[in-house]
Amino acid sequence: MLNFSVKNLLTPRSVIDIDSYLAKYFRFRFIFTQFIDRNQKLGLSAFFNADNTLLPYMELRDETGQFINRSFSAGLNLNKRTGLNHLMSLSGNYENLNLIPDFISASQLKSVSYNYMTFTYMNQFNSLDNKHFPNKGLLFNISINTSKLLTGKIRTDSYKETFSPDNPGDFLFKRSYSFSGNLRHYFSPDNNRFTFNWGADLLFIYTTDSIISQHNYYFAGGIESVFSKSVTLTGFHPCEIPVEQFGGLKFDVDFEFHQDLHLTLMTNVALAREPGNNNDVSMLGGYGIGIGYMSIVGPIKIGIMHGLSSGDRYFSSIKGYINLGFSF
């Protein structure tokens, strides 16, 4: 894991940020920001992101199983700070997404690729007193997004074919829209020993056919968001459930029983609409208990949780989890 930040290296009032985690499921982020004004509240950024994330369960082109979500994106971002804790941004980026079976495919499928342009408006407010194990503060994010597929590609053992708006195949080249928001409120009435956290998540995707728009999917599951299109949901593996609409509430309690040692109780309840599920709404919930430690290499969390679902799931409802180190 590497975290690197330097100011004024190339030009005055500039910042370079590099974050990386190099392993089988790698993650890399590079951002160059040039502030335009003297107060460094208005900035223009160029960025490059790479991500390799495991999707535990997904249905794609008559194949069902574990897939790798491998994406690369590059673009520009105009951001403005209107206060100490408030940031607004407008970005445009080109993204290459590859869905790769992590199993031997019966149809010899190697990958399905999507190349598309995305434009995003984001509004963020963050007044947390600590990034990890906070005692008080508010975290609030709203994102409005539109994207349009440029080309698609299917690769198997025997052929490779590229699709475009003139030759769409079964790819969807119409524009799609999405709205997402999340809220977390932390408060501690007892000298920071007990911290209560309530929150909400909301997601809505509009597309004319979600079944053939896999590049628009979001994924619910896990106690923390692992990439830009994941939604937290206690009781389920990270990115376990593809969703196109989602509304959830959560309530957690954290008890610091010794310096930097935490005992956490987590609860979640949610309604979700899954792609290709005939507009049926899934009822989801979960609860868990875990122990956390704030180490010099980042937060370490270990625990067990139980997921509840109105429909059948591929994985056991009882799961353990281990989180090591910082995330970004």
N, C-alpha and C positions, 0 to 999 in steps of 0.2 A: 504494500500500500504506500502511495506517495501523495503528499499534499504540498504544493509549492505556490507561493504568492510573492510577487515582487512589484514594487512601484517605480515608475519613472525610468524604466530600463531602456525603452526605445524612444519615447517622447515624454515631455513634461505632462503631468496630470494623466498618466496612463497606468493601468494595472494589468498584470498577467496572472491568471489563476489556472493551475493545473491540478486536477485530482485524478488519481488512477488506482484501480485495484486489478492486478494482473493475475489471473488464474483461469480455470476452465470457464467459469462464468464471469468474464472480465467486465470492467466498466472504466471508461476513460472520458474525461471532460477537459477541454481547453477553451479558455475565454480570454480574449484581449479586449479591454475596455479603454476607450479614450473619452475622458470627460471634456465637455465642450465649454462649460462655464468655470469661473474661478472658484466658486463654492463647491464644485464637484457634485452637483445635484442632477445634472443632465448629462447622460453619457450614451455613446454609440459603441456597441459591442459586436465583434465577430466571434463566432463560436464553432467548435466541432465536438460532437459527442459520438461515442461508440459504446454499444451495450450488447451483452450476450446473457440473456436471462432464460432460465428454465420455466416452461409452462407445464405443470404436472399433468394436465388433462385437457385435450382439445380434439374437436372433430373438424377435419379438413379434407375435402375431396374424397369422401368415402373411406378415409383413414381415421382411426381413433387411437389416441395414445399420448405419449409425452413428446413435446416439441421444444425446439430451441428457438427463441425469439432473438434474432441477431439484427441489430439496426445500426445505421450510420447516418448522421445528419450534420448539416452545416448551414449556417445562415447568419443573418444580421438581426440585432436587437437594439431598439431605442428605448432607454429606460430613464425615468425621472423620479427622484425622491421629493416628496412633498412634505416630509417631516422626518423625524428621527427614526420612526418605525414603519413608515409607509412608502411603498414602491409601486409604481405603475410601469408597465412595459408593453411594447408592441413589437412583434417579431415576425419574420418570414424566413422559412427554411426549406431546404430540399432534403428529403429523407429516403433512404433505401432500407427496406425491411425485408428480411428473409425468414420464412418459417420453415424449419428443417426438422424432419422426423428424427427423433432420438431412439429409433427402433428400426427393425428390418421391415420395410414397407412391402405389402403384398402386391401393390401396383408398381413397384420399383421407383416410387417417388423419392427424389433427392431434395428438392426444395421448391417452394413457391415464393416468388419475389414481387415486391410492389415498390414502384418509384413514384413519389408524389410530392406536391408542394403543399405547404401548410402555412396559414397565417393565424396568429394568436394574439389576443389581448388578455393581459393578466393584471390583476390588482391584488396586492399582498399587504397585510398588516401583521406585524410581529412585535409583541411587547414582552416576550418571555424573559424571565430573569436568568435562565440557563438553557442552553440548547438541549442538554440531556438531563433527565430527571428534574424538570423545572418545578418550582414551588408556587409560582404565580405568573399571571400574564395571559395574553390572548394571542392566538394564532388563527388568521383568517385569510383564505385564498379564494379568488374567483377567477375562472378562466373561460374565455369564449373563443372557439376555434372553428376554422373552416379549412377543408382540405379537398384536393382534387387529384385523382389518380392520373398519372401521365403514361406509364407503361406497366405491364405485368409480364411475368415470365414463369414458365413451368419447366422444370428440369427433372428428367428421369434417367435411368441407366441407359436408355436407348435413344432419347431425343431431347432437344431443347427448343422451345418455341416461345417467341415474344409476341405480346398482344398490345394493341393500341386502340384509340377511339375508332379508327377505320377498320380494325379487325379485333373487336372486343372479346370474342369467345364468350366465356361466362364470367369475365371480370366486369365490375361496375365502374364506369368512367364518369358518372355523374357526381356533382359536388355534394359533399356531406358537411354537416354542422354538429357541433357538440358544445355542451355547457357543463362545467363541473365546478363544484365549490365544496370547501370543507372548513369546519370551525372546531377549534379546541380552546376550552377555557379552563385554566388551572387556578385553584385558590387553596390556601392553607390557613385554617383558623387556629392552629395549635403550634405556633412557633416552628413551623416548617417540618415538624415530625410527620404529620399526616398531610397529604396533598390529595385533593379531589380533582378529578378531571372529567368534564362532560363535553361531548362533541357531537357533530353531525356531518354526514357526507351526502352529497347530492350529485347525480350524474344523469344527463339526458343526451342521447345521440339521435340525430335525425338523418336517415338515409333511406333511399327508396327500396333497398333490399339488403338487409343486414347479413343474410346467410352468405352472400358472395362478397362481403366487404370486411374481410378479416383484418385488414390493416386499420380499421376504425375501432376494433374491439378494445374495451378496457377489461381488467382482470381483478376480481375481488379475492381477498384472502391474505392472511398473515397479520402479525401484530404491528408491522411497519410497512410503509410503502417502499417497494424495492426499485421501481423505475417510474417514468413519467405517466404511464397508463395503468398503474396499479392502485387499488383501493383497499384500505385496511379492513379486515373482518376477522375478529377473534374466533378461533375454533376451526379454521381452515388453513391449508397450506398456502404459502404466498402464491398469488396468481392462479389459484385452483379453479375459479369459476369465471368463464367469459361472460360479460354483461354488456348490455346496451342501455339499460336504464337501472338506476340504483338509488335508493334512499335509505339511509341508516342512521341510528343513534347509538351512542356508546357512553358508558360511565365506568371510570376506573378509580381505584383508591390505591395510593402509594404510601407505605409506611417505612421511614428510614429508621430501622431499629438499631443501627450502629453506623458510625461514620462511613459514608459512601456505600453502605449495604442497604438494599431496599427489598421489601416484600410488596408485591403488586397483585391486586385482584382486578381482573378485567371482565367486562360484560359488553355484549353487542346484540342489537336486533336490527333487522333490515328487510326490505322488500326489494326484489330484483326481477328484471325481465331479461331472460337469457336468449341469445340469438337462436332462431329456428325453433322456438318453444311454443309456437302457435299462440303468441300473445298471452300465454299464461304467466301469472306472477308467482315467483318463488318466495316463500317465507323462510328467512335465514336467521340464525342466532348463534350465540356461542358465549362461553365463559371460560376463564382460565385463571391460574395462579402461577406466579413466577418469582424468582429471586434475581436481583440485578446488582451489579457492582461497577462503580465508576473507576476504571483502571487507567493507567497512563497510556494505554493503547486504545482507549475508548470504552464505551459501555459494554459490559458482558451480561447477557440475559439468558437464563435457563428456566424452563417451566413446562407445564402441561396444560392442555386445554381440551374442551369438548365442544364440537360443532353440532348444531341442530339445523335440519333442513326438512321442508315439506315434501321434497322429492328424494329419490334414491341418489346416492353419491358413490363414486368409484372407490374412494378411500375410506378407511375406518374413521368413525366419528371422534375417536380419542387420539390425540396427537401430542407429541413432545416437540419442543423447539429449543434451539440454541442460536443466539445472536452474538457475534464477536466483532468488536471494533466499530469504527465510525462508518456512517453511510452518507451518501451524497446523491 
